[in-house]
Amino acid sequence: MRQGRRVNSETDEDRWAEALSLVDRTPTESAAERLRRWRRLRLSFVIGLSVAGLVLGLVVLLVGHGMAATTDPPVWQELSGIAVEALALVVIVAGLVLQLKGNRRLRVWSNPMAALTRRQRKQLIADVRGGGPVDPARLPLARYMAELLVHQRTALTGQVGLVVLFAGQWIVSPTAWRLTMSALMFVMWSVSTFFMRRDVGRARAFLDRHPDPAEPAAR
């Protein structure tokens, strides 16, 4: 019963205070517990997504093998496709490296957003996008959210690699389903790029309007 009363009496201000303690690297006990719970959920999601990706990849390979062209492509065509696929893998790996570096710089594994409710996170995003004034006490959280939005542009690199990978497979085996998959991937990349670039631009403008107070001192 005590636990229930404690949770029910929790206010938005408590959540803001917990998130700020994570930003300052002095987490409260409740903030640390929320972060641990978020990490477990995040790890489960990544494992599940990886398994689903492997299964989907195997299905695509099996279907592709069954629907391959009946005639062997010319050697130059096959070599060209393999070269494009190799380039795609390089781009995908580069995108992964960029994401890992950004995650380390932002200490994503200690994400202060883990202490906030979904409504509070949406409020911070609205602040970053210029939807209203920012509470000075919550500015560090708004800046962190803006940096997360800027960091998401690294995902575009991996998406480009996937588009190129499907294109390379189509070059090797120019079947209708490979062309359809390549076109679908390109459309998805184009749409996500449009919205992502818009959010990144707004986030950068927000960071320019609200510079880190510690930066002048560091210089």
Phi and psi in degrees as GROMACS dihedral restraints (atoms count N, CA, C in turn):
[ dihedral_restraints ]
;  ai    aj    ak    al  type     phi  dphi    fc
    3     4     5     6     1   -61.8    20    10
    4     5     6     7     1   -42.0    20    10
    6     7     8     9     1   -61.1    20    10
    7     8     9    10     1   -42.3    20    10
    9    10    11    12     1   -61.9    20    10
   10    11    12    13     1   -42.3    20    10
   12    13    14    15     1   -65.8    20    10
   13    14    15    16     1   -35.6    20    10
   15    16    17    18     1   -66.2    20    10
   16    17    18    19     1   -43.1    20    10
   18    19    20    21     1   -67.5    20    10
   19    20    21    22     1   -42.1    20    10
   21    22    23    24     1   -67.4    20    10
   22    23    24    25     1   -29.5    20    10
   24    25    26    27     1   -83.5    20    10
   25    26    27    28     1    -1.0    20    10
   27    28    29    30     1   -67.5    20    10
   28    29    30    31     1   138.0    20    10
   30    31    32    33     1  -116.1    20    10
   31    32    33    34     1   169.5    20    10
   33    34    35    36     1   -60.4    20    10
   34    35    36    37     1   -36.2    20    10
   36    37    38    39     1   -62.9    20    10
   37    38    39    40     1   -34.9    20    10
   39    40    41    42     1   -62.2    20    10
   40    41    42    43     1   -42.8    20    10
   42    43    44    45     1   -65.4    20    10
   43    44    45    46     1   -43.2    20    10
   45    46    47    48     1   -59.7    20    10
   46    47    48    49     1   -42.8    20    10
   48    49    50    51     1   -64.1    20    10
   49    50    51    52     1   -39.1    20    10
   51    52    53    54     1   -63.8    20    10
   52    53    54    55     1   -44.4    20    10
   54    55    56    57     1   -63.2    20    10
   55    56    57    58     1   -41.5    20    10
   57    58    59    60     1   -64.6    20    10
   58    59    60    61     1   -34.3    20    10
   60    61    62    63     1   -66.1    20    10
   61    62    63    64     1   -32.2    20    10
   63    64    65    66     1   -71.5    20    10
   64    65    66    67     1   -38.4    20    10
   66    67    68    69     1   -61.3    20    10
   67    68    69    70     1   -41.1    20    10
   69    70    71    72     1   -79.9    20    10
   70    71    72    73     1    -0.9    20    10
   72    73    74    75     1    63.0    20    10
   73    74    75    76     1    28.3    20    10
   75    76    77    78     1  -128.6    20    10
   76    77    78    79     1    63.2    20    10
   78    79    80    81     1   -64.0    20    10
   79    80    81    82     1   139.7    20    10
   81    82    83    84     1   -73.7    20    10
   82    83    84    85     1   169.5    20    10
   84    85    86    87     1   -61.5    20    10
   85    86    87    88     1   -42.7    20    10
   87    88    89    90     1   -67.9    20    10
   88    89    90    91     1   -37.3    20    10
   90    91    92    93     1   -65.9    20    10
   91    92    93    94     1   -40.5    20    10
   93    94    95    96     1   -63.8    20    10
   94    95    96    97     1   -37.8    20    10
   96    97    98    99     1   -67.0    20    10
   97    98    99   100     1   -41.8    20    10
   99   100   101   102     1   -63.7    20    10
  100   101   102   103     1   -38.9    20    10
  102   103   104   105     1   -65.3    20    10
  103   104   105   106     1   -41.3    20    10
  105   106   107   108     1   -62.7    20    10
  106   107   108   109     1   -41.3    20    10
  108   109   110   111     1   -65.0    20    10
  109   110   111   112     1   -41.1    20    10
  111   112   113   114     1   -63.6    20    10
  112   113   114   115     1   -39.5    20    10
  114   115   116   117     1   -64.0    20    10
  115   116   117   118     1   -40.9    20    10
  117   118   119   120     1   -63.5    20    10
  118   119   120   121     1   -44.0    20    10
  120   121   122   123     1   -64.6    20    10
  121   122   123   124     1   -41.1    20    10
  123   124   125   126     1   -63.3    20    10
  124   125   126   127     1   -44.4    20    10
  126   127   128   129     1   -64.5    20    10
  127   128   129   130     1   -41.2    20    10
  129   130   131   132     1   -62.6    20    10
  130   131   132   133     1   -40.1    20    10
  132   133   134   135     1   -64.8    20    10
  133   134   135   136     1   -44.1    20    10
  135   136   137   138     1   -63.6    20    10
  136   137   138   139     1   -42.9    20    10
  138   139   140   141     1   -64.0    20    10
  139   140   141   142     1   -45.2    20    10
  141   142   143   144     1   -62.3    20    10
  142   143   144   145     1   -41.3    20    10
  144   145   146   147     1   -66.3    20    10
  145   146   147   148     1   -38.3    20    10
  147   148   149   150     1   -65.3    20    10
  148   149   150   151     1   -44.3    20    10
  150   151   152   153     1   -62.6    20    10
  151   152   153   154     1   -44.3    20    10
  153   154   155   156     1   -62.6    20    10
  154   155   156   157     1   -37.6    20    10
  156   157   158   159     1   -65.1    20    10
  157   158   159   160     1   -40.9    20    10
  159   160   161   162     1   -64.7    20    10
  160   161   162   163     1   -42.5    20    10
  162   163   164   165     1   -63.3    20    10
  163   164   165   166     1   -44.5    20    10
  165   166   167   168     1   -62.9    20    10
  166   167   168   169     1   -39.7    20    10
  168   169   170   171     1   -62.7    20    10
  169   170   171   172     1   -42.0    20    10
  171   172   173   174     1   -64.1    20    10
  172   173   174   175     1   -40.5    20    10
  174   175   176   177     1   -62.8    20    10
  175   176   177   178     1   -44.0    20    10
  177   178   179   180     1   -62.1    20    10
  178   179   180   181     1   -41.4    20    10
  180   181   182   183     1   -65.3    20    10
  181   182   183   184     1   -42.1    20    10
  183   184   185   186     1   -67.0    20    10
  184   185   186   187     1   -43.6    20    10
  186   187   188   189     1   -64.9    20    10
  187   188   189   190     1   -42.0    20    10
  189   190   191   192     1   -63.2    20    10
  190   191   192   193     1   -38.5    20    10
  192   193   194   195     1   -66.0    20    10
  193   194   195   196     1   -37.5    20    10
  195   196   197   198     1   -73.0    20    10
  196   197   198   199     1   -23.4    20    10
  198   199   200   201     1  -110.5    20    10
  199   200   201   202     1    20.8    20    10
  201   202   203   204     1   -67.5    20    10
  202   203   204   205     1   160.1    20    10
  204   205   206   207     1   -62.7    20    10
  205   206   207   208     1   144.8    20    10
  207   208   209   210     1   -73.0    20    10
  208   209   210   211     1   -23.8    20    10
  210   211   212   213     1  -110.2    20    10
  211   212   213   214     1   145.0    20    10
  213   214   215   216     1   -69.9    20    10
  214   215   216   217     1   136.1    20    10
  216   217   218   219     1   -73.0    20    10
  217   218   219   220     1   160.0    20    10
  219   220   221   222     1   -59.4    20    10
  220   221   222   223     1   156.7    20    10
  222   223   224   225     1   -60.5    20    10
  223   224   225   226     1   -43.0    20    10
  225   226   227   228     1   -61.9    20    10
  226   227   228   229     1   -35.3    20    10
  228   229   230   231     1   -69.5    20    10
  229   230   231   232     1   -42.5    20    10
  231   232   233   234     1   -65.3    20    10
  232   233   234   235     1   -42.8    20    10
  234   235   236   237     1   -66.0    20    10
  235   236   237   238     1   -38.0    20    10
  237   238   239   240     1   -63.1    20    10
  238   239   240   241     1   -44.2    20    10
  240   241   242   243     1   -63.6    20    10
  241   242   243   244     1   -41.9    20    10
  243   244   245   246     1   -64.0    20    10
  244   245   246   247     1   -39.4    20    10
  246   247   248   249     1   -63.1    20    10
  247   248   249   250     1   -40.8    20    10
  249   250   251   252     1   -65.9    20    10
  250   251   252   253     1   -40.5    20    10
  252   253   254   255     1   -63.7    20    10
  253   254   255   256     1   -40.8    20    10
  255   256   257   258     1   -63.3    20    10
  256   257   258   259     1   -41.0    20    10
  258   259   260   261     1   -62.1    20    10
  259   260   261   262     1   -39.8    20    10
  261   262   263   264     1   -61.7    20    10
  262   263   264   265     1   -42.1    20    10
  264   265   266   267     1   -63.3    20    10
  265   266   267   268     1   -38.7    20    10
  267   268   269   270     1   -62.4    20    10
  268   269   270   271     1   -43.2    20    10
  270   271   272   273     1   -65.0    20    10
  271   272   273   274     1   -41.5    20    10
  273   274   275   276     1   -62.8    20    10
  274   275   276   277     1   -44.7    20    10
  276   277   278   279     1   -64.1    20    10
  277   278   279   280     1   -41.1    20    10
  279   280   281   282     1   -61.6    20    10
  280   281   282   283     1   -41.1    20    10
  282   283   284   285     1   -63.9    20    10
  283   284   285   286     1   -39.7    20    10
  285   286   287   288     1   -64.3    20    10
  286   287   288   289     1   -40.8    20    10
  288   289   290   291     1   -63.4    20    10
  289   290   291   292     1   -43.1    20    10
  291   292   293   294     1   -61.7    20    10
  292   293   294   295     1   -41.1    20    10
  294   295   296   297     1   -65.6    20    10
  295   296   297   298     1   -42.2    20    10
  297   298   299   300     1   -64.4    20    10
  298   299   300   301     1   -40.2    20    10
  300   301   302   303     1   -64.2    20    10
  301   302   303   304     1   -43.6    20    10
  303   304   305   306     1   -64.2    20    10
  304   305   306   307     1   -40.8    20    10
  306   307   308   309     1   -61.0    20    10
  307   308   309   310     1   -39.8    20    10
  309   310   311   312     1   -68.2    20    10
  310   311   312   313     1   -41.8    20    10
  312   313   314   315     1   -64.3    20    10
  313   314   315   316     1   -39.0    20    10
  315   316   317   318     1   -87.7    20    10
  316   317   318   319     1    -1.0    20    10
  318   319   320   321     1    51.4    20    10
  319   320   321   322     1    51.5    20    10
  321   322   323   324     1   -60.9    20    10
  322   323   324   325     1   -29.5    20    10
  324   325   326   327     1   -67.6    20    10
  325   326   327   328     1   -15.1    20    10
  327   328   329   330     1  -115.0    20    10
  328   329   330   331     1    38.8    20    10
  330   331   332   333     1   -56.2    20    10
  331   332   333   334     1   115.6    20    10
  333   334   335   336     1   -66.7    20    10
  334   335   336   337     1   -18.9    20    10
  336   337   338   339     1   -65.1    20    10
  337   338   339   340     1   -16.1    20    10
  339   340   341   342     1   -64.1    20    10
  340   341   342   343     1   -23.5    20    10
  342   343   344   345     1   -86.3    20    10
  343   344   345   346     1    -8.9    20    10
  345   346   347   348     1   -97.4    20    10
  346   347   348   349     1   155.6    20    10
  348   349   350   351     1   -78.4    20    10
  349   350   351   352     1   167.4    20    10
  351   352   353   354     1   -61.3    20    10
  352   353   354   355     1   -39.4    20    10
  354   355   356   357     1   -64.0    20    10
  355   356   357   358     1   -38.8    20    10
  357   358   359   360     1   -68.1    20    10
  358   359   360   361     1   -38.6    20    10
  360   361   362   363     1   -64.7    20    10
  361   362   363   364     1   -40.2    20    10
  363   364   365   366     1   -65.2    20    10
  364   365   366   367     1   -33.2    20    10
  366   367   368   369     1   -65.5    20    10
  367   368   369   370     1   -41.0    20    10
  369   370   371   372     1   -64.8    20    10
  370   371   372   373     1   -41.0    20    10
  372   373   374   375     1   -62.4    20    10
  373   374   375   376     1   -40.9    20    10
  375   376   377   378     1   -63.7    20    10
  376   377   378   379     1   -38.3    20    10
  378   379   380   381     1   -62.9    20    10
  379   380   381   382     1   -43.2    20    10
  381   382   383   384     1   -65.4    20    10
  382   383   384   385     1   -37.1    20    10
  384   385   386   387     1   -77.4    20    10
  385   386   387   388     1    -1.2    20    10
  387   388   389   390     1    91.2    20    10
  388   389   390   391     1    23.1    20    10
  390   391   392   393     1   -80.8    20    10
  391   392   393   394     1    -4.7    20    10
  393   394   395   396     1   171.4    20    10
  394   395   396   397     1   174.7    20    10
  396   397   398   399     1   -68.7    20    10
  397   398   399   400     1   154.4    20    10
  399   400   401   402     1  -106.1    20    10
  400   401   402   403     1   130.1    20    10
  402   403   404   405     1   -64.3    20    10
  403   404   405   406     1   122.1    20    10
  405   406   407   408     1   -54.6    20    10
  406   407   408   409     1   -32.6    20    10
  408   409   410   411     1   -67.6    20    10
  409   410   411   412     1   -23.8    20    10
  411   412   413   414     1  -104.6    20    10
  412   413   414   415     1     8.3    20    10
  414   415   416   417     1   -58.8    20    10
  415   416   417   418     1   -40.1    20    10
  417   418   419   420     1   -58.4    20    10
  418   419   420   421     1   -35.8    20    10
  420   421   422   423     1   -71.3    20    10
  421   422   423   424     1   -39.6    20    10
  423   424   425   426     1   -65.4    20    10
  424   425   426   427     1   -38.9    20    10
  426   427   428   429     1   -64.6    20    10
  427   428   429   430     1   -40.8    20    10
  429   430   431   432     1   -64.1    20    10
  430   431   432   433     1   -41.5    20    10
  432   433   434   435     1   -62.3    20    10
  433   434   435   436     1   -40.4    20    10
  435   436   437   438     1   -62.8    20    10
  436   437   438   439     1   -40.4    20    10
  438   439   440   441     1   -66.1    20    10
  439   440   441   442     1   -35.3    20    10
  441   442   443   444     1   -64.1    20    10
  442   443   444   445     1   -40.9    20    10
  444   445   446   447     1   -65.8    20    10
  445   446   447   448     1   -38.6    20    10
  447   448   449   450     1   -66.7    20    10
  448   449   450   451     1   -38.9    20    10
  450   451   452   453     1   -65.6    20    10
  451   452   453   454     1   -26.1    20    10
  453   454   455   456     1   -65.4    20    10
  454   455   456   457     1   -14.5    20    10
  456   457   458   459     1   -63.9    20    10
  457   458   459   460     1   -22.6    20    10
  459   460   461   462     1   -65.6    20    10
  460   461   462   463     1   -21.8    20    10
  462   463   464   465     1   -66.3    20    10
  463   464   465   466     1   -24.2    20    10
  465   466   467   468     1   -64.5    20    10
  466   467   468   469     1   -31.7    20    10
  468   469   470   471     1   -62.5    20    10
  469   470   471   472     1   -47.0    20    10
  471   472   473   474     1   -63.5    20    10
  472   473   474   475     1   -36.6    20    10
  474   475   476   477     1   -66.1    20    10
  475   476   477   478     1   -38.9    20    10
  477   478   479   480     1   -60.1    20    10
  478   479   480   481     1   -41.7    20    10
  480   481   482   483     1   -60.4    20    10
  481   482   483   484     1   -38.9    20    10
  483   484   485   486     1   -66.6    20    10
  484   485   486   487     1   -40.8    20    10
  486   487   488   489     1   -60.9    20    10
  487   488   489   490     1   -45.6    20    10
  489   490   491   492     1   -65.8    20    10
  490   491   492   493     1   -36.4    20    10
  492   493   494   495     1   -62.6    20    10
  493   494   495   496     1   -46.0    20    10
  495   496   497   498     1   -65.6    20    10
  496   497   498   499     1   -35.2    20    10
  498   499   500   501     1   -64.7    20    10
  499   500   501   502     1   -40.5    20    10
  501   502   503   504     1   -63.5    20    10
  502   503   504   505     1   -39.3    20    10
  504   505   506   507     1   -65.1    20    10
  505   506   507   508     1   -36.5    20    10
  507   508   509   510     1   -67.1    20    10
  508   509   510   511     1   -36.2    20    10
  510   511   512   513     1   -63.4    20    10
  511   512   513   514     1   -42.7    20    10
  513   514   515   516     1   -65.9    20    10
  514   515   516   517     1   -42.7    20    10
  516   517   518   519     1  -136.0    20    10
  517   518   519   520     1    87.5    20    10
  519   520   521   522     1   -74.4    20    10
  520   521   522   523     1    73.0    20    10
  522   523   524   525     1   -98.1    20    10
  523   524   525   526     1   164.8    20    10
  525   526   527   528     1   -64.9    20    10
  526   527   528   529     1   -40.1    20    10
  528   529   530   531     1   -69.2    20    10
  529   530   531   532     1   -34.1    20    10
  531   532   533   534     1   -67.8    20    10
  532   533   534   535     1   -38.7    20    10
  534   535   536   537     1   -64.1    20    10
  535   536   537   538     1   -40.5    20    10
  537   538   539   540     1   -63.6    20    10
  538   539   540   541     1   -44.4    20    10
  540   541   542   543     1   -63.9    20    10
  541   542   543   544     1   -40.8    20    10
  543   544   545   546     1   -63.2    20    10
  544   545   546   547     1   -43.9    20    10
  546   547   548   549     1   -65.6    20    10
  547   548   549   550     1   -40.4    20    10
  549   550   551   552     1   -63.6    20    10
  550   551   552   553     1   -43.7    20    10
  552   553   554   555     1   -63.5    20    10
  553   554   555   556     1   -38.7    20    10
  555   556   557   558     1   -66.3    20    10
  556   557   558   559     1   -41.4    20    10
  558   559   560   561     1   -64.0    20    10
  559   560   561   562     1   -44.2    20    10
  561   562   563   564     1   -62.0    20    10
  562   563   564   565     1   -42.3    20    10
  564   565   566   567     1   -64.5    20    10
  565   566   567   568     1   -41.5    20    10
  567   568   569   570     1   -63.0    20    10
  568   569   570   571     1   -44.6    20    10
  570   571   572   573     1   -65.7    20    10
  571   572   573   574     1   -47.1    20    10
  573   574   575   576     1   -64.9    20    10
  574   575   576   577     1   -34.9    20    10
  576   577   578   579     1   -64.5    20    10
  577   578   579   580     1   -41.6    20    10
  579   580   581   582     1   -59.4    20    10
  580   581   582   583     1   -51.0    20    10
  582   583   584   585     1   -71.5    20    10
  583   584   585   586     1   -36.0    20    10
  585   586   587   588     1   -69.1    20    10
  586   587   588   589     1   -42.3    20    10
  588   589   590   591     1   -63.8    20    10
  589   590   591   592     1   -35.3    20    10
  591   592   593   594     1   -64.4    20    10
  592   593   594   595     1   -46.2    20    10
  594   595   596   597     1   -66.3    20    10
  595   596   597   598     1   -39.6    20    10
  597   598   599   600     1   -64.0    20    10
  598   599   600   601     1   -41.3    20    10
  600   601   602   603     1   -61.6    20    10
  601   602   603   604     1   -43.0    20    10
  603   604   605   606     1   -65.7    20    10
  604   605   606   607     1   -39.8    20    10
  606   607   608   609     1   -66.1    20    10
  607   608   609   610     1   -40.4    20    10
  609   610   611   612     1   -64.6    20    10
  610   611   612   613     1   -40.5    20    10
  612   613   614   615     1   -62.4    20    10
  613   614   615   616     1   -38.9    20    10
  615   616   617   618     1   -63.7    20    10
  616   617   618   619     1   -44.6    20    10
  618   619   620   621     1   -64.3    20    10
  619   620   621   622     1   -34.2    20    10
  621   622   623   624     1   -67.4    20    10
  622   623   624   625     1   -36.9    20    10
  624   625   626   627     1   -75.6    20    10
  625   626   627   628     1   -24.6    20    10
  627   628   629   630     1  -128.4    20    10
  628   629   630   631     1    73.3    20    10
  630   631   632   633     1   -65.4    20    10
  631   632   633   634     1   157.2    20    10
  633   634   635   636     1   -68.7    20    10
  634   635   636   637     1   122.6    20    10
  636   637   638   639     1   -61.6    20    10
  637   638   639   640     1   -22.7    20    10
  639   640   641   642     1   -79.4    20    10
  640   641   642   643     1   -17.4    20    10
  642   643   644   645     1   -64.3    20    10
  643   644   645   646     1   -47.8    20    10
  645   646   647   648     1   -59.3    20    10
  646   647   648   649     1   -36.7    20    10
  648   649   650   651     1   -67.7    20    10
  649   650   651   652     1   -33.7    20    10
  651   652   653   654     1   -69.1    20    10
  652   653   654   655     1   -29.8    20    10
